[in-house]
């Protein structure tokens, strides 16, 4: 099992940019590819953005099923706000990776009113 304390990986206990999330995502991906569980510990985190979580967690849905991620990826020390952001990111990632073309059409329709 690999445990990653997010606060030890980011600046000032804040996970803000996708770039900060990329090295964490790569470590998670490598461990999951080997079938090894990963625990993400959010202790001491003061700020987490969905942009950061999209890279750290959301992109995993491209190559791993929801069932695999439920078995192999777990979380510790979640605040209610972080838990809500993770749920939003995972829900969107599932929809996106199931049908990226339709997801983009829905986004375009919502933003531009076309479709």
C-alpha positions as CSV (number, residue, x, y, z in Angstrom):
1,X,0.0,0.0,0.0
2,X,1.2,3.5,-0.8
3,X,0.1,6.4,1.4
4,X,0.4,10.0,0.0
5,X,0.0,12.9,2.3
6,X,-1.1,15.6,-0.1
7,X,0.1,18.4,2.2
8,X,3.7,17.0,1.9
9,X,3.5,17.2,-1.9
10,X,2.1,20.8,-2.4
11,X,3.1,24.3,-1.5
12,X,1.6,25.9,1.7
13,X,-0.9,23.0,2.2
14,X,-2.8,24.1,-0.9
15,X,-3.6,22.0,-3.9
16,X,-4.5,24.6,-6.5
17,X,-3.0,24.0,-10.0
18,X,-3.2,21.0,-12.3
19,X,0.6,21.2,-12.5
20,X,0.9,20.5,-8.8
21,X,-1.3,17.5,-9.2
22,X,0.5,15.9,-12.0
23,X,3.4,14.3,-10.1
24,X,0.9,13.0,-7.5
25,X,-1.3,11.5,-10.2
26,X,1.7,9.8,-11.8
27,X,2.6,8.1,-8.5
28,X,-1.0,7.0,-7.9
29,X,-1.3,5.7,-11.5
30,X,1.9,3.6,-11.2
31,X,0.8,2.0,-8.0
32,X,-2.7,1.3,-9.3
33,X,-1.3,-0.2,-12.5
34,X,0.5,-2.8,-10.2
35,X,-2.7,-3.5,-8.4
36,X,-1.4,-1.8,-5.2
37,X,-3.8,0.2,-3.0
38,X,-3.3,3.9,-2.6
39,X,-4.4,6.1,0.4
40,X,-4.6,9.8,-0.1
41,X,-4.4,11.7,3.2
42,X,-5.8,15.2,3.2
43,X,-4.6,16.1,6.7
44,X,-3.4,19.7,7.1
45,X,-4.8,20.8,3.7
46,X,-6.2,24.3,3.7
47,X,-7.3,24.6,0.1
48,X,-8.1,22.1,-2.7
49,X,-9.4,23.1,-6.1
50,X,-11.4,21.0,-8.5
51,X,-8.7,21.8,-11.1
52,X,-6.1,20.1,-8.9
53,X,-8.4,17.1,-8.1
54,X,-9.3,16.7,-11.8
55,X,-5.6,15.8,-12.4
56,X,-5.0,13.9,-9.2
57,X,-8.2,11.8,-9.2
58,X,-10.4,12.5,-12.3
59,X,-7.8,11.4,-14.9
60,X,-7.6,8.0,-13.3
61,X,-11.1,7.2,-14.7
62,X,-9.5,7.2,-18.2
63,X,-7.7,3.9,-17.5
64,X,-9.3,2.4,-14.4
65,X,-12.9,1.4,-13.8
66,X,-15.0,2.8,-11.0
67,X,-15.0,-0.6,-9.4
68,X,-11.2,-0.8,-9.5
69,X,-10.8,2.7,-8.0
70,X,-13.3,1.9,-5.2
71,X,-11.2,-1.1,-4.3
72,X,-7.8,0.4,-4.6
73,X,-8.1,4.2,-3.9
74,X,-9.1,5.5,-0.4
75,X,-9.1,8.8,1.4
76,X,-8.2,9.9,4.9
77,X,-8.8,13.1,6.8
78,X,-11.4,14.5,4.4
79,X,-13.3,17.7,5.3
80,X,-16.8,18.0,4.1
81,X,-15.7,20.5,1.5
82,X,-13.0,18.3,0.1
83,X,-15.3,15.3,0.0
84,X,-17.9,17.3,-2.0
85,X,-15.2,18.4,-4.5
86,X,-13.9,14.8,-4.9
87,X,-17.5,13.6,-5.5
88,X,-18.0,16.3,-8.1
89,X,-14.7,15.5,-9.9
90,X,-15.4,11.7,-9.9
91,X,-19.0,12.1,-11.1
92,X,-17.8,14.4,-14.0
93,X,-14.9,12.1,-14.8
94,X,-17.1,9.0,-15.0
95,X,-19.5,10.9,-17.4
96,X,-16.7,12.2,-19.5
97,X,-14.7,9.0,-19.9
98,X,-17.9,7.0,-20.6
99,X,-18.7,9.2,-23.7
100,X,-16.3,12.1,-24.2
101,X,-18.0,13.3,-27.4
102,X,-21.4,13.5,-25.9
103,X,-20.0,15.1,-22.7
104,X,-18.4,17.9,-24.9
105,X,-21.7,18.4,-26.8
106,X,-23.6,18.8,-23.5
107,X,-21.0,21.3,-22.2
108,X,-21.1,23.2,-25.5
109,X,-24.9,23.2,-25.4
110,X,-24.9,24.5,-21.8
111,X,-22.4,27.2,-22.5
112,X,-23.3,28.3,-26.0
113,X,-26.9,27.3,-26.3
114,X,-26.3,25.3,-29.4
115,X,-27.1,21.6,-29.9
